[in-house]
Structures are given as C-alpha cells and as structure tokens.
C-alpha cells in the first residue's frame, strides 16, 4: 500500500504492470485478475506471431511462492522479508524462456516467435559491487547469449537484432534521446524497416498487409554494422 499524489492510500499489484486499486476495491481484485488471465489466454492461444522483448536480468523473487515480480519493490512499501533480488544466469534465462514457450505451444502449437533485446539500460542496480553501467553490460550480454542459444535450438523462434541496430548504427546517426535511455524516432524507423526486410513479405500490391516469412533470415543488408 502506498500514498498517491492526492494523499489517498492505493494498493499495487506486484505481478501486473501499472495495476493499482483502492483498498475499498480489494474484494474486486480476484475477479479482475481472472478477467486479465482469460483475455491473456485468449490472445496467446489464437495469435499467429508473438513478439517478445527481453530487457533486464536483475529480478526480484517473491519468496512465499517463488514467482518473480514485474517491478522493483520498495522496502517502505513491501516487507523486505517477502522478496529478494536475484541476478539470473544464462542457463536460468534459457530454462525460463524455454518453459514459457513450451506452455504457449501446448495451447498454440503453430505460433511463431520473434524475440528482441531492449537497448534501454538499467536506471539503477542492486548489485553493490557493480557500477550501473557494468551491470547493464552484464545484463544485456547474458540475455543476448540466451536468445542466441534459443534461436539455434527452438523451431520457429527468431532473433530480431534491434539491440545491435541501436548499439552499432553506423556513422552520423543520432541514437539516443536527451534522457540517454530511449532511442530517437529515426532509430525506431530504422529498426522497423529492418523488421520488415527480415521477417515480412507483401501480401498484396497495395501493401495493405504483411506475412511472416517461414524461414530464419540468413543476413542483414547494409555496409556498416547493422543497417
């Protein structure tokens, strides 16, 4: 429970992003949770393509159940005895993602999966022995290796190199916004152009639709780095 800017007490769901409710609405929470799960299941079981972006490797485990939280818990909001920080290994990331994909394909056997790595760096780290820049580099490296392994071993699982597009854009390209964490609109356009070339082909001549290619692309066009 936290205080909102208006001074009212607000409850936050630690397992769903940006989900808050008033204490008086607590009895309604189980019903909204069920509705959320039902809608998620319907979408995931019927989609043809699922796009996943992994971002950070520092997580927080909810000790009563062993599940991981969607956000950073703050000691003044959540009893520190109920959670602990954890840095996942390459092997753990591969295992968790593989398990999730197996569950998904149990209900949606033909779904194709495109996975990318977010270039957005850590804002802070709980690793007292590491600078946030070093922690970010470690986080991205671990996740990138995990995705590489999955793309080699799981069928219809494709890696989209948006991370590399940002980190190695070529000369004369303005990459970051003023906050130093989010990429510029030209870079976003560059990534989307790459996505279309790598994964899509036109369904009809007026470009009213696209379809996912059935084979893993063998290379990326461009003269410098990732173009």
Buried (B, 14 or more C-beta within 10 A) or exposed (E): EEEEEEEEEBBBBBBBEEBEBEEEEEEEEEEBBEEBEEEEEEEBEEBEEBBBBBBBBBBBBBEEEEEBBBEBBEEEEBEEEBBEEBBBEBEBBBEBBBEEBEEBBEEBEEBBBBBBBBBBBBEEBBBEEBEEEEBBBBBBEBBBBBBEBBBEEBEBBBBBBBBBBBBBBEEEBEBBEEEEEEBBEEBBEBBEEBBEBBBEEEEEEEEEEBEBBEEBBEEBEEEEBBB
